[in-house]
Amino acid sequence: MKFYSLVLHVIFEALSFDQPNAYRVSNNSPDNIPFDKTQERASSEVSRRKPFVQGRRSFEPVSSLSLFVRFLKPVTWIPVVWSFICGAVASGAFGWQQLGETKFWLAVLLTGPLATGTCQMLNDYFDRDLDEINEPNRPIPGGAISLKSATMLIALWSVLSVVVGWLVHPLIALYVVVGIINAHLYSANPIKLKKRLWAGNIIVAVSYLIIPWVAGEIAYRPDFSLHAITPSLIVATLYTIASTGTMTINDFKSIEGDRQVGIHTLPAVFGERKAALIAAIMIDLGQLMAAGYMFLIGEPVYGWVTAALVVPQFFLQFSLVRSPRTMDVRYNAIAQNFLVAGMMVCAFAIKAINP
C-alpha cells in the first residue's frame, strides 16, 4: 500500500506545474513548396532557432489526472495491446479463461499505459520544439507540464514498466528495455530516426507489432524457442511492413513542421500524393504477403480471409491518394479495423498449426 501511495505522490508532485513563460510559434511554412527549397530555408531558420522555452498557452483548466492521461496518449495503447493479444493467441495456450488471470491484466497494463505511455512521453519530451509548430497545445509546449515534471514522470513510468514486465515474464522485462531504447532512437538527438525517411516509421512499427506480438508468445507459450515462434515472427514482420505504411499516413498532419525543421518523412520529401501512394502499396503488400504465408503453412481458409480483408482498404485508398490531408484520419479510423482483424486471423492460423 505504501508503494502505491508513493507512486501517486510522485505523479501528483510532478504535475504540480509552474506557471509557463511566453513563447512563439511559427506558422509561416508554405504547404506545397518542394522539399529541397523548404529544407534550404529551414536549415537557416533552424540555425537561428532559439532553445526551446516553455510557453504560455490558453488552455482549459483540467485535473492533474486528466492532464497525466493526456500525456500518455491512450489512443496509442490499443494497437500495442492488440499485438500482444495476437501473440498470446498464436501461442496456442491462450483462451477465454485466461482473460480473468492476473497475468493477462498485468500484460494489458504493461503494453498499454505503462510501456506505450512511457514511449509517448519520451516522444513528447524530445519533440517539444517540433510540437511548438505542429501541436502547440500539447502538455509540454503548451506549458501544462514542465520539463522537470516530465522527466520525473518518464523515470517513474520506465521503472514501473520494467517491474511489471518482469512480473509477467522475466524475458519481457528485457523487451520493455528494448522498447524504451527504440523510443530514444526514434525521438532523441543526435540519432533521431524520425528524421531519416523510412527508419523512423520502421522502428515504430517494430515496437508496435513485433515486440508486443513476441511478448505475447513469451508470456503464454510453454515451449518457447526461436523455432516455435518463427511463424509469429514472420507474420509480425509482414504486418510491420503494412504498419510502416499506416505510420506514414500519420505524418500528413505534421508536414509543415517537419519541413521547417528538416524532418525527412515521406510526405515531406515526396509530397502528399506520392507518399500516400507509397503508403497504400506498403499497407496492401504486407497484408497480402501475410495471406500468402497462410497458404504456405497449410491454412488456406485463413489465407483467403486475410486477403479479403485487404479489399475494403484498397477501395478506401483511392480517396486517400486523391486527398491525403483531408482523408488521413478517416482512412485510419476505418481501414485500420480491417488490418488488425487480419492480424488476429493470422494469429488463429498459427494457433491451428501448433501441435
Salt bridges, closest charged atoms under 4 A:
ASP31 OD1 - ARG325 NH2 2.34
GLU45 OE2 - ARG41 NE 3.64
ASP124 OD1 - LYS73 NZ 3.02
ASP124 OD2 - ARG138 NH2 2.68
ASP127 OD1 - LYS192 NZ 2.81
ASP127 OD2 - LYS194 NZ 2.51
GLU132 OE1 - ARG49 NH2 3.68
GLU217 OE1 - ARG221 NE 2.62
ASP223 OD1 - ARG221 NH1 3.47
GLU256 OE2 - ARG325 NH1 2.84
GLU272 OE2 - ARG325 NH2 2.46
